[in-house]
Amino acid sequence: MPENAQNHTQETREKLDRLAWLLDSAIRLPGGFRIGLDGIMGLVPGVGDLAGAAFSGYILLQAARMKLPATLLARMGLNIVLEVLIGSIPVLGDLFDFGFKANRRNMRLMEKYFEST
């Protein structure tokens, strides 16, 4: 990969990592547990989970633009689908949403991929 493309990819990854952190871990609660805006948005019936899915989808779209393998993109997509489907269940789904952190999981998958290449 040309150096300019690597720099662009690194810059994009850093921005996506910041977005994932904001969505999943930005707010520290007493006891050290962290939550993000995705979990808070999920508390709003209907539209909250869809808004969270849109942000998660943006991360997935950027991963596709970086030409990540289809199997990795599918795994990232599965994380998003799980979070949206289970997160849409009242109360229990919201608790799942706070703990699952699909965006952070997806960024870890992406980082592992780039470390191995």
Buried (B, 14 or more C-beta within 10 A) or exposed (E): EEEEEEEEBEEBBEEBBEBBBBBBBBEEEEEEEBBBBBBBBBBEEEEBBEBBBEBBEBBBEBBBEBEBEEEBBEBBBEBBEBBBEBBBEEEEBBBBBBEBBBBBBBBEBBEEBEEEE
